[in-house]
């Protein structure tokens, strides 16, 4: 248990030896794909809750508030979260591709 805590602290401090230990000493039977799907769904749900709370705090709490069915509100919030995260990931991939191609051209010019 102490080794896991030390490894976690080293990962938080971004020590290179901790990352190489984690990469090379993981077991082969770890289901990384399942973990990624679960973390992705958890991220979307938590992001939806954050957006929903921000939306609720910005609205008036008076009686003039419109009552939408909770499923409709949750659907709108979840759709907004999915679309905004998709746009972010697309922008990240496009900018990374542009950066890598420009760096490849720069290194080609200097060699």
C-alpha positions as CSV (number, residue, x, y, z in Angstrom):
1,X,0.0,0.0,0.0
2,X,2.9,2.3,0.8
3,X,4.4,1.8,-2.7
4,X,1.1,2.8,-4.3
5,X,1.0,6.0,-2.3
6,X,4.6,6.8,-3.1
7,X,3.9,6.2,-6.8
8,X,0.9,8.4,-6.7
9,X,2.8,11.2,-5.1
10,X,5.6,10.8,-7.7
11,X,3.0,10.9,-10.5
12,X,1.5,14.1,-9.0
13,X,5.0,15.7,-8.8
14,X,5.5,14.5,-12.5
15,X,8.7,12.5,-11.9
16,X,9.9,10.7,-15.0
17,X,10.8,7.5,-13.1
18,X,7.3,7.2,-11.8
19,X,5.8,7.4,-15.3
20,X,8.3,4.9,-16.7
21,X,7.6,2.6,-13.8
22,X,3.9,2.9,-14.5
23,X,4.3,2.3,-18.2
24,X,6.6,-0.7,-18.1
25,X,5.4,-2.5,-14.9
26,X,1.7,-2.6,-15.6
27,X,0.1,-6.0,-15.8
28,X,-1.1,-7.3,-19.2
29,X,-4.6,-8.2,-17.9
30,X,-5.6,-4.6,-17.2
31,X,-8.6,-3.6,-19.3
32,X,-7.6,-0.1,-20.4
33,X,-10.4,0.2,-22.9
34,X,-13.0,-0.5,-20.3
35,X,-11.5,2.0,-18.0
36,X,-11.3,4.7,-20.7
37,X,-15.0,4.2,-21.6
38,X,-16.0,4.4,-17.9
39,X,-13.9,7.5,-17.3
40,X,-15.4,9.1,-20.5
41,X,-18.9,8.5,-19.4
42,X,-18.1,9.8,-15.9
43,X,-16.5,12.9,-17.3
44,X,-19.5,13.7,-19.4
45,X,-21.9,13.2,-16.5
46,X,-19.9,15.3,-14.2
47,X,-19.5,18.0,-16.8
48,X,-23.3,17.9,-17.4
49,X,-23.9,18.3,-13.7
50,X,-21.5,21.3,-13.6
51,X,-23.3,23.0,-16.5
52,X,-26.7,22.3,-15.0
53,X,-25.7,23.8,-11.7
54,X,-24.3,26.9,-13.4
55,X,-27.5,27.2,-15.4
56,X,-29.7,26.9,-12.3
57,X,-27.6,29.4,-10.3
58,X,-27.9,32.0,-13.1
59,X,-31.7,31.8,-13.3
60,X,-34.0,33.6,-11.0
61,X,-35.4,31.4,-8.2
62,X,-38.7,33.3,-8.3
63,X,-42.1,32.0,-9.3
64,X,-41.8,33.2,-12.9
65,X,-39.5,30.2,-13.6
66,X,-40.6,27.9,-16.4
67,X,-41.0,24.3,-15.5
68,X,-39.5,22.0,-18.1
69,X,-39.5,18.3,-17.6
70,X,-36.2,17.2,-16.0
71,X,-35.5,14.7,-18.8
72,X,-35.8,17.6,-21.4
73,X,-33.4,19.8,-19.4
74,X,-31.0,16.9,-18.9
75,X,-31.1,16.1,-22.6
76,X,-30.3,19.6,-23.6
77,X,-27.5,19.9,-21.1
78,X,-26.0,16.5,-22.1
79,X,-26.2,17.4,-25.8
80,X,-24.5,20.7,-25.2
81,X,-21.8,19.1,-23.2
82,X,-21.2,16.4,-25.8
83,X,-21.1,18.9,-28.7
84,X,-18.8,21.3,-26.8
85,X,-16.4,18.6,-25.9
86,X,-16.5,17.2,-29.5
87,X,-15.7,20.7,-30.8
88,X,-12.8,21.0,-28.3
89,X,-11.3,17.7,-29.3
90,X,-11.6,18.5,-33.0
91,X,-9.9,21.8,-32.4
92,X,-7.2,20.2,-30.4
93,X,-6.5,17.5,-33.1
94,X,-6.5,20.1,-35.9
95,X,-4.2,22.4,-34.1
96,X,-1.9,19.5,-33.1
97,X,-1.7,18.4,-36.7
98,X,-0.9,21.9,-37.9
99,X,1.8,22.3,-35.3
100,X,3.4,18.9,-36.1
101,X,3.4,19.5,-39.8
102,X,4.9,23.0,-39.4
103,X,7.5,21.6,-37.0
104,X,8.3,18.9,-39.5
105,X,8.8,21.5,-42.2
106,X,11.0,23.6,-40.0
107,X,13.2,20.7,-39.1
108,X,13.4,19.7,-42.7
109,X,14.6,23.1,-43.6
110,X,17.4,23.1,-41.0
111,X,18.8,19.7,-42.0
